Amino acid sequence: MSDSKSLQTSLIHSDYQAPEGFGALPVAVHRASTVVFKDVAALRSRDWREKNAYTYGLHGTPTSFTLEARLAAIEGGTHCLLAPSGLSAIAMVNFGLLKAGDDMLIPDNAYNPNRDLGRWLAQDYGISTRFYDPLIGAGIAGLIQPNTRLVWTEAPGSVTMEVPDIPAICKAVRERRSGGQDIHVAMDNTWAAGIAFRAFDHGVDIVMQALTKYHSGGSDVLMGAVITRDKELNHRLGLAHMRVGFGVGMDDAYLVLRGLPTMKLRFDAHDAGARKVAAWLKARPEIERVLHPAFADCPGHETWQRDFTGAGGLFSVVFDERYTEAQTDRFVDSLKLFKIGFSWGGAHSLCVPYRVQTMRSNWTSKGQLIRFNIGLEDADDLIADIEQALGLLA
Ligand SMILES: *Cc1c(COP(=O)(O)O)cnc(C)c1O
């Protein structure tokens, strides 16, 4: 799958071999807790870390091994571990690389449960967690301490949408690593789905994906993945995976596999719809700012233009500050096609109001922030829906 075929073709044509005499195209669902060994010698020689044999359901079956291989290939990595949600994939990285006395850096605009986990590890587990300005770029070098082991990145932050300079952050970390420090860059690459941002090519060491979003595309499954290009690093993370017991259900793994062939087409459709709706909103007098990385006034837009090849369906708007929270809540309540709910990557358009002041250390906009996830509906219908709800604002 890593040959010269385009991503779209690779998403459809994988190396999967159907059982002899049964040439079905979908990957079979293999469920198991116990895996039986042929003799005691086979049992004694088992090594779950190598994934060259099946040992126990927690470490996978042919279904999850196939999904892991396909996710690693999509992302341009070599190793992949599945977790039962995107958030548990984040936790796997933290548990795998951090111990008491270590330090970790998280961008101030990161997925909020990632920040919350960081605060918890700091409060109860002796790990120092510091939050940094997502636009810090090469300046991250000044924040790295001798005990810093992990630098999280996310591009863009999925509410306020600043696009960080990932290559600059990775370069600073790599310099410390070549000086002997055990330090890695992890990236939450969920927004770009591994399609619009080639994280490993830009220097990232560990890619985390919430497969819950674009990969599955069905709004019906939770799953996460941690992908690396390094066997030793994968072993460290795999140890955390085993110790904490981050197994996934094989029916869920199948749902994600089923989403992969259409993932890029869906991503591109979300992207086109979102840019159309965002452009329409930008021209409206009620809206102070549109926060969409493809728009020139989004913080980090130049970085997005340099490093990314697409944008997906997610963006936010800041209303003019003359509108109160009660008014913009009414706007959200008046939308008919946009459902009120978290997550993205499914067919339905969604929207969520955020109290950004409570999530960020230095947020200066006074207007209300609403995040839109553009689904797969006709963009003109979505615009008409927003227009009728804006009409009720005054
Ligand atoms: C949804 C999401 C997660 C967490 O995924 P879950 O499967 O919902 O736990 C992590 N990071 C980002 C950016 C997300 O959007």
The ligand as an ORCA input file, in Angstrom:
! r2SCAN-3c Opt
* xyz 0 1
  C     -12.620     13.667     19.082
  C     -11.225     14.046     19.302
  C     -10.421     13.345     20.175
  C     -10.928     12.208     21.029
  O     -11.550     11.206     20.320
  P     -12.663     10.310     21.038
  O     -12.691      9.085     20.191
  O     -13.924     11.086     21.031
  O     -12.158     10.024     22.420
  C      -9.108     13.753     20.313
  N      -8.626     14.803     19.638
  C      -9.369     15.497     18.787
  C      -8.779     16.649     18.065
  C     -10.700     15.144     18.592
  O     -11.449     15.856     17.768
*
